[in-house]
């Protein structure tokens, strides 16, 4: 059975920041002239997934600042 732990505000911020950077790279790849139509479709699907994930982390980060408490996001321990 796997154990879960809560992410700290700092970890949530780092993950949010990394997702924003990765989304930026995906957008550049989509706009690239070197990307064919099939790759562009795959990248757009990836973009939707990561934007939804980013929204979750942005909401959690904002809530933890507004309420001065961290909404927990559980992840598996290694």
N, C-alpha and C positions, 0 to 999 in steps of 0.2 A: 504494500500500500504506500502511495506517495504522500509525502508531507508537503504542506503548503506554508508559505510565509507571506507577510505583508510587505509591500514595497514602501520604501520611505519616500518622502516628498522629493528628495534629491534624485532618487532613482527614477521616479516618475518624470521629473523634469528632463533628465538625461535621455530617457527613452523617447519622450515627446520631441525633443530637439533632433535626435537621430532620425526619427520618422519624417520630420519636416525636411531634413536634408535629403533623405532617400527619395521622398516624393518629388523634390525639385529635380533630382537626377532622372527620375522616370519621365517627368514632363519634358526635359531636354531630349531624352531618347525618343519620345513620341514625336516631337517636332523635327527631329533629325531627318534629313533627306536620305540618309543611308538605311533607314528602317523601312522594310517592306510592309505591305498591308497586313499580312498574318502576324508579324512581330508587333506591329502597331496595335492590333486588336488584343493580343496577349498583354501588352504593356498597359493598355487602358483598363483591362480587367484587374491587373495587379494594382493599378492606381486607385481604383475604387475600393479594393480591399484595404490598402494601407491608409486611405483617407478615412475610412470608417474606424480603423484602429486608432488613428491619430485623434479623431474626435473623442474617443473614449478617454485617452490620456489627457487631452486638453480639458475635458470636463472634470476629470478627477483632480488635475492640477489646480484648476480654478476653484473648485469646491474646497480643496484643502487650504487655499489661501484665504478665501472668503470666511470659512468657518474656523480657521486656525486649527483644523484637525485633518488628518489624512484619511480619505476614503480608501479602504483597503482594496488592493487588486492582488489576488492570490496567484502565486506562481509555484511551480514544482521546484523543490530543492534538488540539487544534484547530489 
